[in-house]
Amino acid sequence: MPKRIRKTGLPPGSLIYTGTPQRGPIHKELVRYNVESIEEIEVDTIPEYNPNYFYWLDVRGLHNPAEIEVLGKAYGLDPLLLEDVLDPEQRPKFEYTENGLFVIMKNFLPTQNTSEFKSEQISIYLTEGKLVTFQEYPDDSFQALKIRMRQPGSRIRARKSDYLMYAIIDFIADHYFPVIDGCSDRIHSLESIVHKNPSPELKTAIYKVRQDIAEMHRIILPTREAINALQRTESSLMTDKTRRYLRDVMDNIMQILDLNDNQNDHLSSLHDLFMSEITYRMTNVMKILTVVTSIFIPLTFITSVYGMNFKFQPEYDIPMAYPVLWILMIAMGIAQIIYFKRKDWL
């Protein structure tokens, strides 16, 4: 995997993309809408603002800091906010500025392995009549949301830009549930295997799920704080009705966080069960080896006594000594096996 760029010794507000290197142009799509119409256009320059419309500029790709800086200046984003936009490792957060509201969230994207996921940073900036989103990757994660906006009577088009901000946040939060469900399915699958074949590969799989759950917790916890701060802001850009909708998103985030904590506890119990199963199987192996050793100890003693080759050993002159010795050793072995079985040691 390509290494991320790290900033060292640079002053605050230095605009450097610190994510995974990417190629290709940055996509800039402008959605101009009101209750009656909607228009989606790819733009290279910022068009003039018409107060009869609301504007949503969707930027896909962050690997060209110069373009991001131009867009940020056009919409009044502070260089410190743009610095956060260009850092995909930034934790989810909310900031209230003089010009607008700024939110960073993480969107969960599917991978080729449907049971796993990767996170994409989404930065959202709301100002009067305008909304700007910065998606980390060139693929359009909001295509389904734009389809909803094209529908006649769209609720998003009938309301101000703060409602679009809520719709995007709600859209991102809804993507957390399939990932949570996927982790639950993986845990149940591992739980069914742990009794059948607690192999080293299973331990690796448990560790991988634990990593994913910890990564989700690292994302969801600050997301809760960011949304809580957003719905409590006193900015005039946020209407009371939208605040009520954000409280519903908060409820979903709390539910997701509870599920995440339960999964972590479940996985810890599963790991303990795995270790117990390994210990139990090892104990059984040691028990069998101990029983086998116990059976052969007296037999070894007898054979060692008669294998010392002393010159005077009276048993050597008895014709039936050899078969009697065999019968004695077999009888001793059988007697011990019967005894061990009655004790449930075999």
Salt bridges, closest charged atoms under 4 A:
GLU29 OE1 - ARG60 NH1 3.25
GLU29 OE1 - LYS146 NZ 2.69
GLU39 OE1 - ARG32 NH2 2.59
GLU40 OE2 - ARG150 NE 2.55
GLU42 OE2 - ARG60 NH2 3.92
ASP58 OD2 - ARG60 NH1 3.79
ASP58 OD2 - LYS146 NZ 2.83
GLU67 OE1 - LYS28 NZ 2.73
GLU69 OE2 - LYS73 NZ 3.64
GLU83 OE2 - LYS7 NZ 2.57
ASP84 OD2 - LYS93 NZ 2.81
GLU89 OE2 - ARG4 NE 3.21
GLU95 OE2 - LYS93 NZ 2.53
ASP140 OD2 - ARG60 NH1 3.79
ASP140 OD2 - LYS146 NZ 2.89
GLU191 OE1 - HIS188 ND1 3.77
GLU191 OE1 - HIS266 NE2 3.41
ASP212 OD2 - ARG186 NH1 2.79
ASP212 OD1 - LYS208 NZ 2.97
GLU215 OE2 - ARG218 NH2 2.78
ASP240 OD1 - ARG243 NH1 2.80
ASP261 OD1 - HIS217 NE2 3.53
GLU277 OE2 - ARG281 NE 3.59
